[in-house]
């Protein structure tokens, strides 16, 4: 998990700062330092006017451009007359391109990754029709709004769905509703505006998921399942006399028998086998379930993958905007939507699966681009805001004003970072 996070952030920070550096050098600006990671420096070298290095703290990076008021707060050079190679001596439109360079590269990297993944792997999905063979499992929050186990969701906001994942898109929309089939009758379930906020709470146990048949997948070494003789490929059909048809049935029965020994009936090589297995205090026995549902795949040519990959990248930003709008309307608490490196690490997961790694890295690249464009001093967006003011008004803010704005921006960013880290600790550790 940590290794994936460090590699992902290093790639994203590296290409972001590379965007700033290359555009600055293209316009004849002197780049003093290019670093992936923050000091202390692990290693580096100098080529031309630029010192390239890798820092020991892999949570960011920076580019130091001569004559620019940045997070280093090195303002000594600003007391002298501008030099031809300095950032401040260049036309506003060139400085604007330099400040947008990192964001542009992050967007292009996300496009490239998503286009490649779409072309190479296609898109795997579970169709709504496949899910509706068995219905859904409704967790407590879903039950609160009127959904029930076994419901079949056939439409979202009145529009018939093909991909079951479209169900979750409704959580970000306004005035969303599900059309479900229950006992042969169609019902409309309206989603409360704060349902996403409830799902983000620390003790929330999910929303809805497919109710799927299963077989035994990987059996963990040394687990109670292995000790009892459970094998990959077994079909669990009963526990202590209770019929097991779906994975959710299994979870419920095991949860009701925590810290007990149960009799498990499985089918192996078309023969019924009885096993006695100890359930632990968490309601687990130590095996992974193999989903028995049919996974569909959409395949795309390279030409088809280009707009598909770009669209999926842009969707990350539109989803962020929808989430922000919910925060502004009071439908989503900031404490339930702000996370830090711990949240990102959990998203990567404990296993190294390359398609998942690259997909999440592309998502984070778009989020990094979006967050950097926020009009906050010390972020790229703050510099862009002041440069646009200069271009439109023809008046350049003073170096002193930019220095003070940078200080305020750094204070805001540090406060936000501390808030995100403490919020992560409260939600995931304590």
C-alpha positions, 0 to 999 in steps of 0.5 A, spaced: 500 500 500 505 504 502 509 503 496 504 504 491 502 510 494 509 513 494 510 511 486 504 514 484 505 520 488 512 520 485 510 519 478 504 525 479 509 530 482 514 529 477 510 530 471 507 536 474 513 539 476 516 537 469 511 541 466 513 547 470 520 546 468 520 545 461 515 551 459 520 555 464 526 553 460 522 554 453 521 561 455 528 562 457 527 562 464 533 560 469 530 553 473 535 553 479 532 547 482 527 541 480 526 536 486 521 530 487 520 529 494 522 534 500 528 535 503 532 532 506 535 531 500 537 523 498 541 524 492 542 529 486 546 532 481 547 539 477 546 540 470 547 547 467 543 552 471 539 546 474 540 542 480 536 535 480 534 532 486 530 526 490 528 528 497 527 524 503 519 526 504 515 523 498 509 527 499 510 532 494 516 536 490 518 543 487 521 547 482 525 553 483 525 558 478 529 565 478 525 571 480 519 567 482 515 568 489 514 561 491 513 557 497 521 557 498 519 565 500 526 566 497 525 574 496 533 576 496 533 576 489 527 581 488 531 586 491 535 587 485 533 589 478 530 584 474 534 579 470 533 577 463 532 570 465 528 571 471 520 569 471 518 576 473 522 579 467 518 575 462 511 577 459 505 575 463 502 570 458 509 566 458 508 566 466 501 564 465 503 558 461 509 556 465 504 556 471 499 552 467 504 547 465 504 542 471 496 542 470 496 541 463 501 535 464 497 532 469 491 532 465 495 529 459 498 524 463 491 522 465 488 522 458 494 517 456 493 512 462 486 512 461 486 511 453 491 506 454 487 502 459 481 502 455 485 500 449 489 494 452 484 492 457 477 494 455 472 496 460 469 490 465 462 491 468 457 487 471 450 489 467 444 491 471 441 485 467 446 480 471 445 483 477 437 483 477 437 475 476 439 475 483 437 482 486 441 487 491 443 487 498 441 493 501 445 495 507 442 499 513 443 506 510 439 503 503 434 500 508 433 507 511 431 510 504 426 504 502 430 499 499 430 492 501 434 485 499 432 482 493 430 489 490 432 489 482 434 496 480 432 497 473 432 505 472 436 511 475 432 518 474 427 514 470 433 512 465 434 505 464 441 502 466 445 497 463 452 498 467 450 496 474 455 502 476 451 507 474 447 506 480 452 509 484 452 515 480 446 517 483 449 519 489 452 525 486 446 528 483 440 532 485 433 529 486 435 522 484 431 516 484 431 509 483 426 505 479 426 498 482 422 491 481 419 488 488 415 482 488 413 484 480 411 491 482 415 497 480 416 502 485 420 509 485 425 510 491 427 517 492 434 518 495 435 523 500 440 529 498 444 527 504 445 520 503 452 521 500 454 524 507 451 518 511 455 513 507 461 517 508 460 516 516 466 512 519 461 507 521 457 506 515 457 499 512 456 501 505 450 502 501 448 497 496 451 491 492 450 485 488 447 479 491 451 474 488 452 466 488 459 464 489 464 459 490 470 458 494 476 462 492 483 463 495 483 459 502 488 463 506 494 459 509 493 457 516 486 460 517 480 456 520 478 454 513 484 451 511 484 447 518 477 445 517 479 442 510 475 447 505 478 447 498 478 452 492 472 451 488 468 448 493 461 450 493 458 452 500 450 450 500 449 450 508 451 452 515 448 449 521 442 447 517 441 453 514 441 454 506 446 458 503 445 460 496 448 467 496 455 470 499 450 475 503 447 469 506 454 466 508 456 473 511 450 473 515 450 466 518 457 467 520 456 473 523 451 470 527 455 465 529 462 469 531 467 465 536 463 458 535 464 452 531 459 450 525 458 445 521 459 447 513 456 443 508 459 444 501 459 440 494 466 438 492 467 434 485 459 433 485 459 430 492 457 433 498 462 434 504 461 436 511 466 440 515 467 443 522 469 450 522 471 455 527 468 462 526 473 467 529 470 473 533 470 478 527 465 473 523 470 470 518 473 463 517 479 465 512 477 465 505 476 469 499 469 468 495 469 467 487 464 471 484 459 467 480 456 473 476 458 474 469 463 479 468 462 483 461 467 486 457 467 492 452 472 492 447 475 498 443 479 500 438 485 505 439 481 510 435 475 509 440 479 509 446 481 516 445 474 519 446 473 514 451 479 515 455 478 523 455 471 522 457 473 518 463 478 523 465 474 529 465 468 525 469 473 525 475 473 533 475 465 533 474 464 529 480 469 533 484 465 539 482 458 535 484 461 533 491 463 541 492 456 543 490 454 538 495 458 541 501 456 548 499 449 546 500 450 543 506 449 536 504 456 533 505 460 535 511 467 537 509 469 532 515 466 526 511 469 528 504 476 531 506 482 525 506 490 525 506 495 520 504 492 515 508 485 515 504 489 515 498 493 509 500 487 505 502 484 506 495 491 503 492 489 497 496 494 492 499 495 488 493 499 490 487 494 490 481 497 494 475 491 496 471 488 498 478 494 502 480 494 506 473 487 507 473 487 510 480 494 514 478 490 517 472 484 519 477 489 522 482 492 526 476 486 529 474 484 531 482 491 534 482 490 538 476 483 540 479 486 542 486 492 546 483 487 550 479 483 552 485 484 560 486 488 559 492 495 563 493 501 558 493 497 554 489 498 554 481 491 557 481 493 563 485 498 565 481 494 564 475 489 568 478 494 574 479 496 573 472 489 573 469 488 580 473 495 583 470 493 581 463 486 584 463 488 590 467 495 591 465 497 592 472 502 587 475 501 586 483 507 588 487 512 583 489 510 585 496 503 583 495 505 577 492 510 575 497 504 576 503 499 573 498 504 567 498 504 567 506 497 567 507 496 561 501 501 557 505 498 558 511 491 556 508 494 550 505 498 547 511 491 548 515 488 544 510 493 539 510 493 538 518 485 538 517 486 532 512 491 528 516 487 529 523 480 527 519 484 521 516 486 519 523 479 520 527 476 516 521 481 510 520 485 510 526 481 512 532 
